[in-house]
């Protein structure tokens, strides 16, 4: 059976582990050539090798999405090496776990640089290439329930993601005539390595804490990275050819 994304090139930011890794692996399994990107080269190369091991195509390119020059280099590098760009997944994010009374201006700006400015620069540049190619394209922004109910210890994160949601709608309008679709996935609670690390700092044993919290979730468990990756795979596929400005809620009832 043909793979639905054969001949397409995808960039997944923050894909050296966690959600981004699962998304990169899924898109490669569906036939795309994937640029794995993040700040940790060892982890990124591990993901690339795992994709190669099952016959997929992948390359590593280091990029910090808070850096404007890295954003430009990431898009141009993918086009130069792989010849085109069809899919961009803005997954990389700064979580910004800062108490409301203590967050500094610098910390606030760091979160917005990664979560808003980086996604803006990447999307705008990616869409330029997609327009020139004349075959449309797809952008998926990874969101959160915190845009509707931001916690006071994640205010910068929630506010930055709310800006990203607004930007999703604006870019969707801008790209519609060129068949460039821009969509959003609402993610709830996933036991990613970074979330386990964070909960370990707070609770002492993050994996145990998340395992205990799972049964208390609306659907009786936390989401899995593979479920989020499946949502991305749908949104970038031809089956979603008329889907844009969508808020795909994969929070398992975390946001209703």
C-alpha positions as CSV (number, residue, x, y, z in Angstrom):
1,X,0.0,0.0,0.0
2,X,1.4,3.4,-0.9
3,X,2.4,5.7,1.9
4,X,0.4,8.9,2.0
5,X,3.3,11.3,2.5
6,X,5.8,9.9,0.0
7,X,7.6,12.7,-1.9
8,X,7.0,15.2,0.9
9,X,9.4,16.9,3.2
10,X,8.6,17.8,6.8
11,X,10.3,19.8,9.5
12,X,9.4,18.9,13.1
13,X,10.8,21.3,15.7
14,X,11.7,20.0,19.1
15,X,11.8,16.5,17.8
16,X,14.8,15.1,19.6
17,X,12.5,13.5,22.2
18,X,9.0,13.5,23.6
19,X,6.1,14.5,21.5
20,X,8.3,15.8,18.7
21,X,10.1,12.5,18.4
22,X,6.8,10.6,18.2
23,X,5.6,13.0,15.5
24,X,8.8,12.8,13.5
25,X,8.7,8.9,13.6
26,X,5.1,8.8,12.5
27,X,5.5,11.2,9.6
28,X,8.6,9.2,8.4
29,X,6.5,6.0,8.7
30,X,3.9,7.6,6.5
31,X,6.6,8.3,3.8
32,X,7.8,11.8,4.5
33,X,11.5,12.8,4.6
34,X,11.8,14.4,8.0
35,X,14.1,17.0,9.3
36,X,14.6,16.3,13.0
37,X,15.4,19.4,14.9
38,X,16.2,20.6,18.4
39,X,19.0,21.7,20.6
40,X,20.4,18.3,21.7
41,X,22.4,16.7,18.9
42,X,22.9,13.4,20.6
43,X,19.2,12.9,21.1
44,X,18.4,14.2,17.6
45,X,20.9,11.8,16.0
46,X,19.3,8.9,18.0
47,X,15.9,9.8,16.5
48,X,17.3,10.0,13.0
49,X,19.0,6.6,13.4
50,X,15.8,5.0,14.7
51,X,14.0,6.3,11.6
52,X,16.7,5.0,9.3
53,X,16.6,1.6,11.0
54,X,13.0,1.0,9.8
55,X,13.7,2.3,6.3
56,X,12.6,5.9,6.7
57,X,14.3,9.1,5.6
58,X,15.5,11.7,8.1
59,X,18.2,14.3,8.7
60,X,19.3,16.2,11.7
61,X,19.6,19.9,11.9
62,X,20.2,21.7,15.2
63,X,18.0,24.7,15.8
64,X,16.9,26.8,18.8
65,X,13.6,28.3,17.8
66,X,14.2,31.3,20.1
67,X,16.9,32.3,17.6
68,X,15.8,34.2,14.5
69,X,18.9,33.1,12.6
70,X,18.4,29.4,13.6
71,X,14.8,29.6,12.3
72,X,15.9,31.0,8.9
73,X,18.7,28.4,8.7
74,X,16.3,25.5,9.5
75,X,13.9,26.3,6.7
76,X,16.6,27.1,4.2
77,X,18.6,24.0,5.2
78,X,15.7,21.7,4.6
79,X,15.0,23.2,1.1
80,X,18.7,23.2,0.1
81,X,19.3,19.6,1.2
82,X,15.9,18.0,0.4
83,X,14.7,20.2,-2.5
84,X,11.4,21.4,-1.1
85,X,9.2,21.8,2.0
86,X,5.7,20.6,2.4
87,X,5.1,20.2,6.1
88,X,6.0,22.3,9.2
89,X,5.2,21.1,12.7
90,X,5.8,23.8,15.3
91,X,6.2,21.6,18.3
92,X,9.2,23.1,20.2
93,X,8.2,25.2,23.2
94,X,9.5,26.8,26.3
95,X,7.2,25.6,29.2
96,X,7.9,28.6,31.5
97,X,7.2,27.1,34.9
98,X,7.5,30.4,36.8
99,X,5.5,31.5,39.8
100,X,3.4,34.5,38.9
101,X,4.9,36.8,41.5
102,X,8.5,35.8,40.6
103,X,8.7,35.7,36.8
104,X,11.1,38.2,35.4
105,X,10.8,40.2,32.2
106,X,13.7,38.2,30.7
107,X,11.9,34.9,31.5
108,X,8.7,36.1,30.0
109,X,10.4,37.2,26.9
110,X,12.3,33.9,26.6
111,X,9.0,32.0,26.6
112,X,7.4,34.3,24.0
113,X,10.6,34.1,21.8
114,X,10.4,30.3,21.6
115,X,6.6,29.9,21.5
116,X,5.4,32.8,19.4
117,X,8.2,34.6,17.6
118,X,9.9,31.3,16.5
119,X,6.7,29.8,15.2
120,X,5.9,33.1,13.4
121,X,9.3,33.2,11.7
122,X,9.3,29.6,10.7
123,X,5.7,29.6,9.4
124,X,6.1,32.8,7.4
125,X,9.3,31.5,5.8
126,X,7.9,28.0,5.2
127,X,4.8,29.4,3.5
128,X,6.9,31.4,1.1
129,X,8.5,28.1,-0.1
130,X,5.2,26.3,-0.2
131,X,3.7,29.1,-2.4
132,X,6.6,29.0,-4.9
133,X,6.2,25.2,-5.1
134,X,2.6,25.6,-6.1
135,X,1.5,22.4,-4.5
136,X,0.1,23.7,-1.2
137,X,1.4,22.6,2.2
138,X,0.5,22.1,5.8
139,X,1.5,23.7,9.1
140,X,0.5,22.2,12.4
141,X,0.9,24.1,15.7
142,X,1.1,22.1,18.9
143,X,-1.2,23.7,21.5
144,X,-2.4,23.2,25.0
145,X,-5.4,23.4,27.3
146,X,-3.6,26.2,29.1
147,X,-4.9,28.7,26.5
148,X,-8.4,28.4,28.1
149,X,-7.4,27.9,31.7
150,X,-3.8,29.1,32.3
151,X,-2.3,28.1,35.6
152,X,-0.7,30.9,37.6
153,X,2.6,29.0,37.6
154,X,2.4,28.7,33.8
155,X,1.0,32.1,32.9
156,X,3.7,33.0,30.4
157,X,3.2,29.6,28.7
158,X,-0.5,29.9,28.5
159,X,-0.4,33.4,27.2
160,X,2.2,32.6,24.6
161,X,0.2,29.6,23.4
162,X,-2.9,31.7,23.2
163,X,-1.0,34.0,20.9
164,X,0.0,31.0,18.8
165,X,-3.6,30.0,18.5
166,X,-4.5,33.5,17.2
167,X,-1.6,33.2,14.8
168,X,-2.9,29.8,13.6
169,X,-6.1,31.4,12.5
170,X,-4.4,34.4,10.8
171,X,-2.0,32.2,8.8
172,X,-4.8,29.9,7.9
173,X,-6.6,32.8,6.3
174,X,-3.4,34.0,4.6
175,X,-2.7,30.5,3.1
176,X,-6.1,29.3,2.1
177,X,-6.0,30.5,-1.6
178,X,-2.6,28.7,-2.0
179,X,-3.9,25.5,-0.5
180,X,-1.6,26.0,2.5
181,X,-3.5,24.7,5.6
182,X,-2.6,25.8,9.1
183,X,-4.1,23.9,12.0
184,X,-3.8,23.5,15.8
185,X,-3.8,20.5,18.1
186,X,-4.9,20.9,21.7
187,X,-2.8,18.7,23.9
188,X,-3.7,17.9,27.4
189,X,-1.4,15.9,29.8
190,X,1.2,13.6,28.3
191,X,3.9,11.8,30.3
192,X,6.8,13.0,28.1
193,X,10.3,12.9,29.4
194,X,10.2,16.6,30.1
195,X,7.0,16.4,32.0
196,X,8.3,13.5,34.1
197,X,11.4,15.6,34.9
198,X,9.3,18.6,35.9
199,X,7.0,16.5,38.1
200,X,10.1,14.8,39.7
201,X,11.3,18.3,40.7
202,X,7.9,19.0,42.3
203,X,6.8,15.6,43.6
204,X,10.0,13.6,44.0
205,X,9.0,10.7,41.6
206,X,7.5,12.2,38.5
207,X,6.8,8.8,36.8
208,X,4.9,7.5,39.8
209,X,3.0,10.7,40.3
210,X,1.8,10.8,36.7
211,X,0.9,7.1,36.8
212,X,-1.3,7.9,39.9
213,X,-2.9,10.9,38.2
214,X,-3.8,9.1,35.0
215,X,-6.8,7.3,36.4
216,X,-8.2,10.6,37.7
217,X,-8.2,12.1,34.2
218,X,-11.6,12.5,32.4
219,X,-11.0,9.4,30.3
220,X,-9.2,7.5,32.9
221,X,-5.6,7.9,31.6
222,X,-3.2,10.5,30.2
223,X,-2.7,10.9,26.5
224,X,0.2,9.2,24.7
225,X,2.7,10.7,22.3
226,X,1.6,8.3,19.6
227,X,-2.0,9.7,19.8
228,X,-0.8,13.2,19.3
229,X,1.4,12.1,16.4
230,X,-1.7,10.4,14.8
231,X,-3.5,13.7,15.0
232,X,-0.7,15.5,13.2
233,X,-0.5,12.7,10.6
234,X,-4.2,13.2,9.8
235,X,-3.9,17.0,9.6
236,X,-1.0,16.9,7.1
237,X,-2.5,14.2,5.0
238,X,-4.6,14.5,1.9
239,X,-7.6,13.2,3.9
240,X,-7.5,16.7,5.6
241,X,-7.2,18.6,2.3
242,X,-10.1,20.9,3.2
243,X,-9.3,21.3,6.8
244,X,-7.7,24.6,7.9
245,X,-7.9,26.8,11.0
246,X,-9.0,23.7,12.9
247,X,-8.6,23.2,16.7
248,X,-8.3,19.5,16.9
249,X,-8.9,18.7,20.6
250,X,-6.9,15.6,21.6
251,X,-6.9,16.4,25.3
252,X,-8.9,13.4,26.3
253,X,-11.6,15.5,27.9
254,X,-9.1,17.8,29.6
255,X,-10.7,20.7,27.7
256,X,-14.5,20.5,27.1
